[in-house]
Amino acid sequence: MQIGGLEIESNLSLSPIAGYTNLPFRLALRRLGGLGLATTDLVNARSVLERNPKAFKLIETSPQDQPLAVQLFGAVKEVIRDAAILMESMGCPVIDINMGCPVRKVCKVGAGCAMMLDVKKSARMAAAVVDAVNIPVTVKMRLGWDREQVIAPELAKALEDAGISALTVHGRTRDQGFGGDVDLSGIRNTVNAVSGIPVIGNGDVVSPAAAKTMMDETGCAGVAIGRGAFYNPWIFYQTERFLETGVLPPGPSINDIIDFMRRHLDLLIEVFGETSACRMFRKITPWYARLFGPSKEFRKLTANLASRQEFETAISRYLEWRKEFIDEDGKLNNKYLPEPPVASFMRGGNDQSITPPVR
Ligand SMILES: Cc1cc2nc3c(=O)[nH]c(=O)nc-3n(C[C@H](O)[C@H](O)[C@H](O)COP(=O)(O)O)c2cc1C
């Protein structure tokens, strides 16, 4: 996928989930393959300009964490522009402007989703950033504010005219939050509204089949995957293979999943220190546990995780507990296989048949 002057090997992007898709997670994911562009958590452009250490921690990166977009939010054109200039001078390869955050605190100041309500102002802001930097500028938005105000096609066109290099559109409106159905026709209308830039579809891509359906039905150039990366970190690799060959590679074994978790936790410890890392990991283990099949005991054992050593103890105890669900051939009994997540736009379809069970 071509984003301005940047050639990105995979058209599968990581959609930012603030507090989760940080440097350690991105590094762990990139080792599994298939992931193209990733984006940092949204960060307040003003805090970046003030060189606030907390803001810089949010956008921490490393040479292996490429390609990466830094996502800025703010309502003042000059502030976003100057933050983008600073980011470029620090080596950032892509600037993403957030026009999709539904959180009241962000919208109240005219940033995030509120930017969709004033197309001209938002296009002027994008143009100011595009003119000020030499790196590609992208935007992430939703379909609109609510059902009555679906603005994405009009805004997309105005932003393309302003010179942005790519656009991610989450197929929900602001009032839908993160639930309700993703509207593929809304994404398709946005794709049709622009003439040259890639549009990346987003929302509920939780399986390779969902990625293919979104691309086929909307004509989007790629997809951005957020929560699906926590349901299944192998989703990028699997989707890339599936799109290329039509065949799904085998799913991860329980040992693969445990190794991935170890790596993720070790990287979290490197970046945030053991105490904070373990606290953060408590919220992440329930996501991974979905891949395990029966996982009640694992969730219990990691709910108050306080040290790296405790994690190893939890794994050993869990594997012992899980034995009762294993057949003589060493595999999880079929009736305990985890239910794969199904995208809102795939319900009633046959998504499950191509989602690999854990071995
Ligand atoms: C807890 C949470 C935090 C999020 N943080 C961000 C963010 O910082 N920037 C952003 O553009 N989108 C953010 N999103 C939206 C996601 O990037 C994505 O658009 C949305 O979750 C739909 O995609 P998914 O179904 O693949 O997760 C967040 C979503 C959630 C649930």
The ligand as a Gaussian input file, in Angstrom:
#p B3LYP/6-31G(d) Opt

LIG

0 1
 C      -10.310000       1.234000      24.552000
 C      -10.185000       1.820000      23.167000
 C       -9.228000       2.792000      22.936000
 C       -9.109000       3.356000      21.654000
 N       -8.154000       4.319000      21.424000
 C       -8.054000       4.887000      20.183000
 C       -7.065000       5.885000      19.902000
 O       -6.247000       6.256000      20.747000
 N       -7.052000       6.421000      18.654000
 C       -7.934000       6.025000      17.669000
 O       -7.884000       6.533000      16.555000
 N       -8.847000       5.071000      17.908000
 C       -8.925000       4.496000      19.128000
 N       -9.837000       3.505000      19.347000
 C      -10.675000       3.040000      18.217000
 C      -10.009000       1.866000      17.496000
 O       -8.798000       2.235000      16.900000
 C      -10.939000       1.298000      16.418000
 O      -11.248000       2.329000      15.516000
 C      -12.222000       0.702000      16.972000
 O      -11.986000      -0.051000      18.146000
 C      -12.887000      -0.204000      15.924000
 O      -11.981000      -1.157000      15.431000
 P      -11.862000      -2.656000      16.026000
 O      -13.253000      -3.239000      15.998000
 O      -10.909000      -3.340000      15.095000
 O      -11.355000      -2.541000      17.432000
 C       -9.975000       2.928000      20.605000
 C      -10.900000       1.912000      20.862000
 C      -11.018000       1.352000      22.115000
 C      -12.035000       0.255000      22.337000

